[in-house]
Amino acid sequence: MGDTKIQLKFFSVPEWQKEETYLREQHKNGWEFVRVGGLGVYHFQRCVPQDVIYQLDYNTDSTKQKSEYIQMFRDCGWEYLQNYAGYSYFRKSASEMGETEEGIFCDDASRLDMMKRVFVGRMTPLLVIFFCTILPQLFIQSHNQIPESRGFFVLYCVLFVIYLIAFIQFGVRFWEFYKSAHK
């Protein structure tokens, strides 16, 4: 078996915790995360299996003061890996984590703040596309009498369902986290 592997894996916008768990499990199985590229192509290299915590922070502003941003996490013992699609990837050995240390977020309020940044950075553009393109085109194509337009109607119906699922999924995750943070 080779010393590198590539896996195709997709995580939707609110599934950053699942992605962190996935990367941790890969490391426990002897595959160290190297980078992620376009369309969810994950690159790993063989390593000694160990428990390593991976954390993602959604912060599109991090590129403006990148060195200060990375240094802040480095000072807390986190290794910076890369930026991808607005997320910054960090890792730290589980053995280096203190008893009370939870990760790069120190409390529920900072986690909730990250969820809000994800909403503004990712969901707002999707909402604009949904309301300015998909809904109007769905209405137009449903009333179009040209036989060739039926294909477009089906396309916009599929897009409508995909966007609706993404909105519901993010909304449910956000609401669950919001409720748990305000108990």
C-alpha positions in Angstrom: 0.0 0.0 0.0 1.2 3.5 -0.8 2.3 6.3 1.6 -0.4 8.6 0.3 -4.1 8.4 -0.3 -6.8 10.6 -1.8 -10.4 10.4 -0.8 -13.4 12.2 -2.3 -15.7 13.3 0.6 -18.3 16.0 0.7 -19.4 17.9 3.8 -22.2 20.5 3.5 -22.0 23.9 5.0 -23.2 23.0 8.6 -21.3 19.7 8.7 -18.0 21.2 9.9 -18.1 19.0 13.1 -18.5 15.9 11.0 -15.5 16.9 8.9 -13.4 17.4 12.1 -14.4 13.9 13.3 -13.6 12.4 9.9 -10.1 14.0 9.9 -9.5 12.8 13.5 -10.6 9.2 12.6 -8.3 9.2 9.6 -5.4 10.2 11.8 -6.3 7.5 14.4 -6.1 5.0 11.5 -2.6 6.2 10.4 -3.5 8.8 7.8 -2.4 12.3 8.5 -4.4 15.1 6.7 -2.3 17.0 4.3 -4.8 19.2 2.4 -8.2 19.4 0.9 -8.8 20.7 -2.7 -11.6 21.4 -5.0 -14.8 19.4 -4.8 -13.9 17.7 -1.5 -10.7 15.9 -2.6 -8.8 15.0 0.6 -5.1 14.2 0.6 -3.5 12.1 3.3 -0.1 10.7 4.0 0.7 7.6 6.1 1.7 8.4 9.7 2.0 6.7 13.1 -1.7 6.3 14.3 -2.4 8.7 17.1 -5.3 10.8 18.5 -5.2 14.2 16.9 -7.9 16.9 17.3 -8.8 18.7 14.1 -10.6 22.0 14.3 -12.1 24.3 11.7 -12.8 28.0 12.0 -14.9 29.8 9.5 -13.3 33.2 9.1 -13.1 34.8 5.7 -11.4 37.9 7.4 -8.5 35.7 8.4 -6.8 36.3 5.1 -6.6 40.1 5.8 -4.4 39.6 8.9 -3.4 36.1 8.2 -0.1 36.1 10.1 -1.7 37.5 13.3 -4.6 35.1 13.0 -2.3 32.0 12.6 0.0 33.2 15.3 -2.9 33.6 17.8 -3.7 29.9 17.3 -0.1 28.9 17.2 0.4 30.5 20.6 -2.3 28.2 22.0 -0.5 25.1 20.5 -2.6 24.7 17.3 -0.8 23.8 14.0 -2.2 25.8 11.1 -2.8 23.6 8.0 -4.6 25.6 5.3 -7.5 27.7 4.3 -10.2 26.2 2.1 -13.6 27.6 1.2 -13.5 30.1 4.0 -12.5 27.5 6.7 -9.1 27.5 8.4 -7.9 24.1 9.3 -6.0 23.5 12.6 -4.8 20.4 14.5 -3.3 19.5 17.9 -2.5 16.3 19.5 -5.2 15.1 21.9 -2.4 14.5 24.5 -1.6 18.2 24.5 -5.2 19.2 25.3 -5.7 20.2 28.9 -8.5 18.9 31.0 -10.7 22.0 30.5 -9.5 22.9 27.0 -12.3 22.4 24.5 -10.6 23.4 21.3 -10.1 26.6 19.4 -13.5 27.9 20.7 -13.5 28.6 24.4 -17.3 28.8 24.9 -20.6 28.3 23.2 -20.9 32.0 22.4 -17.8 31.9 20.2 -19.1 28.7 18.5 -22.4 30.5 17.9 -20.5 33.5 16.5 -18.8 31.1 14.0 -22.1 29.7 13.0 -23.3 33.3 12.3 -20.2 33.9 10.2 -21.0 30.8 8.2 -24.5 32.0 7.7 -23.5 35.4 6.5 -20.6 34.1 4.4 -22.2 31.0 2.8 -26.0 31.1 3.2 -26.6 34.8 2.3 -25.3 34.4 -1.3 -27.3 31.2 -1.6 -30.4 33.0 -0.4 -29.8 35.8 -3.0 -29.5 33.2 -5.8 -32.5 31.4 -4.6 -34.8 34.4 -4.4 -33.4 36.3 -7.4 -32.9 33.5 -9.9 -34.4 30.1 -9.0 -37.8 31.2 -7.7 -38.4 33.7 -10.6 -37.3 31.1 -13.2 -39.4 28.4 -11.6 -42.4 30.6 -11.9 -41.6 31.7 -15.5 -40.9 28.1 -16.7 -44.1 26.8 -15.1 -46.1 29.3 -17.1 -44.2 28.8 -20.3 -46.1 27.0 -23.0 -43.1 26.1 -25.2 -42.6 22.3 -25.0 -38.8 22.7 -24.9 -39.1 24.7 -21.7 -40.3 21.6 -19.7 -36.6 20.6 -19.3 -35.8 23.9 -17.8 -38.8 23.6 -15.5 -37.6 20.2 -14.2 -34.1 21.7 -13.8 -35.4 24.6 -11.7 -37.5 22.2 -9.6 -34.5 20.1 -8.8 -32.5 23.3 -7.9 -35.4 24.4 -5.8 -35.4 21.2 -3.8 -31.6 21.2 -3.4 -31.5 24.7 -2.1 -34.5 24.1 0.2 -32.8 21.0 1.7 -29.6 23.1 2.3 -31.5 25.9 4.0 -33.5 23.5 6.2 -30.4 21.5 7.1 -28.5 24.6 8.1 -31.5 26.2 9.9 -32.1 23.0 11.9 -28.4 22.7 12.9 -28.2 26.4 13.8 -31.4 26.3 15.8 -30.2 23.2 17.7 -26.9 24.8 18.5 -28.5 28.1 19.4 -30.9 26.4 21.9 -28.1 24.4 23.5 -25.9 27.5 23.9 -28.8 29.4 25.6 -29.8 26.8 28.2 
